[in-house]
């Protein structure tokens, strides 16, 4: 009887050990799969961020960027005149398409960021600055378009992305100023330091 119990307990223990070992192996396999998926996901986020950065810097986009910048630039109180230029198609079809292409590009980038499809650190230290700068230029046009078209969602992804990164950009800017001032106090050679802060 005791021998039978020993064999039974050994068998139960062996099965239990096998179950535990199987569970441990399955757990390690799951952790490995999650790590692999995250690595692949991180790689795809970096690749998409690089693609957007490359598209923005592509020479063929330069003319559209210049046209858009010129159109969106407001010196004094030109908003009404610029809107009339847009509304009455005085800008011309080709230039209007270029302006919308640039605005749509940033809405697409913002949407990808909002969906978590971009490399967050790279985006916040690089593309976010350009996204925010272009938003600042286009804000009057977007507000006017929303009002005239009664469409509050016009470029809403872009606005959401700018609001998500504005505190981070302000902190990066403040850190840059602090480093520049510290370097100046150590008498390091700087080409430009904003000492107004």
N, C-alpha and C positions, 0 to 999 in steps of 0.2 A: 504494500500500500504506500509506504513512504517512498519507495523507488518510483512508483507511478506518479506520485505527487511531484517528485523532483523532476521527472521527465516532462510532466505537464507544465510545471512552473518554468522550466527551461524553455519549452516550446513557446509558452506565452511571452516570456521575456524576449526570446529571439524574434517573435512576430512583432512585439512592441518596439524592439530596437529597430527592426526593419521598417516599421511604420514611421518611427521618429526619423530614421535616416532618410526615408522617402520624403517625408514632410520637409526636412531640412534641405534636401537636394531640390525639391520643388520650389521652396522659398528662395533658394539661391538662384535658381533658373529664372524665377519671376523678377528678382532684383536685377539680374543680368539683362533680361528683356526690357525692363523699364529703363535701365541705364542706356541700352542700345537705342531705344526709341527716343529718349531725350537727347542723346548725342546726334542722332539723325535729324531730330527736330531743331536742335541748336544750329546744326550745319545748314539746314534749309533756311532758317531765319537769317543767318549771316549771308547766305547766298542771295536772298531776296533783298536784303538791305544793300548789299554791294551792287545789285542790279539797278536799284532805284538811284543810288549815288552815281553810278556810271551813266545812266540815262540823263540825269540832270546835268552832268558835266560834258555830255556829248556835244561836239562842235556843231552838229546839224540843228541842235536846239537853240543855239546862241541867238539867231535872228528872232525867233519867237520870244525868247527871254527879253531881248532889247525892246521889241515892239510892246510887249506887255508892261515892262517897266516904264516906258515912255507914256503909255496910255494911262496907267494907274497913278503916275506921279501927279500930285496935286500941289501946285504952287499958289498959295493964297486961297482964293475962293473959286476954284475952277470946277468944283464937283458938278454943278448944274450944267455947265458947258460940256464937260466930259460925258455926262449922262446923255445929253442931247446928241452928242456926236455918236454915241453908241446906239441910242434909241432910233435915230433917223438913218442909221447905217452910213453915216458920213465917214466913218473910220475905214470902210471898205470891207468886203467879204473876206479877203485873204487875211487882213490884220485881225479882224474879229475872230476868225477861226484860230489864229495863233494865240490870241488872248485867252480864249476858252480852253485851248489845249493846255496852256500853262496852268490855269486855274484847276482844270480837271486832273492834271498830273498831281497837284498837291492834295486834292481831295482823295485821290487813289492812294497816295502815300499815307495820308492821315488815317484812312480806313484800314489799311494794312497794319498800321501801328496800333490802332484801337482794338483790332482783332487779335493782337499778340503775335502777329506773323513776322515781325521784324526783330532784329537783335536789339534789345532794349538799351544796353550800354552804348553800343555804337550809334544808335539813333539819337539818344539824348546828348551825346558829345559831338555829334556831327550834323546830321540832317535836321535835327530839331531846330537848330539856329536858323537855317535857311527857311524851313517851314514857317517859323515864327516871323521872320523878316518879311516873307512874301505875304503872310496873313496881314501884317501891319499895313503893307502897301495896298492890299486888295480890300481891306475892311470897308472902306467907303462904298465901293462898288457892290460888295456883297450885301451890305445893309440896304442900299438903294434897290438892288434887285429884289431882295426879300420883300421890301415895302411895296414896290410897284407890282410885283407878280403875286403878292399876298401868299408867299411861300416861305415860311419860317425855316424850313428844312434845307434850303439852298446852301450847300457847302457846310452842313452841320457837322460832318465827320471831321473836317478841318478845324472847326472851332473847338470841338471836344478835345482833339489832340493838342491844340495850342494851350488850352486850359490845363491839360494834364501835365505839360512840361514846363509851364511858365515859372513855377517856383524853383524847379531844378535849374533852369537857365539863369534865373536871378542869383541863385547860390553859386553856380559856376562862375558867373561874372564877378560876384563879390570875392570869391576865392582868388580869382585872377588878379583883381585889384590889390588884395592883401599881399599876394606874392610879389607883385610889382613894387609895392611900397616898401616891403621888407628888403627886396633886392636893392632898391634905391638907397635905403638907409645903410646898407652894407657897402655902398659906393660901387655897385656892379654897373657895368656899362649897359645902359638901356637906350633903345632908340626912341621909345615913347612910353611915358607913364602918365596916367590920368591922376593928377594930384588933387583934383577938385573934391574928392571924396573925403 
